Amino acid sequence: MYSGRTGESIDTIYWIEGEYIPEVMKEISYFARDWRSGAVKTFDPRTVDIIAAAHRLMDINESYMLLSGYRTAQTNALLRSKSSGVARNSLHMQSQAADLRLKSRSVSQMARAAAACSAGGVGRYSRSNFVHMDCGPVRTWGG
């Protein structure tokens, strides 16, 4: 379901019979780590659910490219110093958000699929060609 900046990928089942698979969730958390510092924080399974549901709605086989998952406060501050589009209290710092890209789908298509889940935040970053998905309050932004 995911490929990352470092060439790593995860394409696996993370949920069976109403239960998250702990080993897989641990693997997802490692995959979504702050790649700048190497810090790992347990990734919120609700965000994984939203990401997976949006993927199913788009009816594709392509893996997402994960641009950003968990961020330490230091990484978030660094990114804020370079861009006004980075929230001071970003859900990335709680390991509850992911910035994703697909080659086969536009930002608009991805954002519509994520928003159709009615389960969290969806940000469109058309200039940078990615969509933010999180398990926070239902809301949308960007263009």
N, C-alpha and C positions, 0 to 999 in steps of 0.2 A: 504494500500500500504506500510505502514511502521510499524515496531515495534522498540522499543528503548531499551536501556540499563536498563531503570527503569521499564520495563514491560508495559509502555504505548503503545498504538497503534492507528494508523489512517488508516482507510480503507474507503475512501470516494471519491465522485466526487468533483473535485475542479474547474471545468470549464463547463459552459453550454452556448450553443448558442453564442460562440465567446466571452464570458465574464468570467473572473475569479470570483469566489464567494468569496466576501470579508471575510465573517465569517470563511470560510474554510481556506483561505490563512492565516488568523490570527491564526487559530488553528495549521496549519503547522509550522508557524513561532515559536509558543510557543513550539511545539514538537521538533523543530530543535535547540532550545536554547542551549546556552553554559551550559551544565549540571554541570560544576564545579562551576560556579558563579551564575547561574540562569538568567543571562542576556539574553534578547530577542532582536532580530533585525529582521525586516521584511525580510523574506526569498524570494530570487529572484524567481519569477514564471517561468523564463526561465529555471532555474535548475530543477524545479519540472517537467516542460515539457519534458526535456531530460530524467529524471529518469522514468517518466511514459511511454515515448515512448520506452525506452529500455526494460522496463517490458513487454509491449505489444509484442515486437519482440520476447521475450523469451517464450511467450505463457504459462505463469504459473499463478497459483493462490496464491502461497506463497507470503507473505509480505516480503519486504526488512527488514533487521535489520539495523537501522541507528546507526553507531558507532560515527560519528561526523558530525555536521552541522555547525551552527554558532559558532565561537570562538572569544572571546575577545582577544585583543592584549596581555594581560597578560597570558591567557591560551596558546595562540600560542607560546609565548616566553618560557613558561614552557615546552611545548612539543618539541620545538626546542632544548632546553638544554638537552633533553633525546634522541633525534633522529636526524640524519642527513637528514632524509626523509621529514622533515617539512620545507616548504618554508617560508622565512622571510616575504614575502608579500603575504601570502596565501589568496586565494579567500574565504576561510572559514571566514576570518575576515570581509569580505564584505557581508556575508550571501549569497554567490553565489556558494557554494560547499557542497558536501556531500560524506562521506565515508560509503559505503554500503556493506552488505554481504547477501548472500542467502545460505541456506542449500542445496538446490536442484540443484544449478548451480556452476560451477567452476569459479574462477577468470577470466580465459580465455573466457569462454562463456559470462559472464557478460560484460567484456571489449569489446568483439566483438560486442555485441548488442548495447552498448553505442556508440562505434565508428561508427557504421552504421548510427547513427543519424546525423553525420557530423555537430554537433552543439555546441561543447565545448571541454573541456579537459577531457581526460580519462587516469587515472593512474592505473596501475596494481601493487598491493602489494601482490604478491603470498605468501610470507613467513608469512604475517599477515592475509591472507585470506580475503582481501577486495578490492573493486574497488572505486576509487575516480571519481566522476562526477562533472563537473562544467560548467557554462555558459560563460566561458572566451573564448579566441581564440581556434580554433580547433587545437589540438595537442594530442599526446599520449606519454606515458613514462612508464618505469618499466618493470618488467618481472615476 
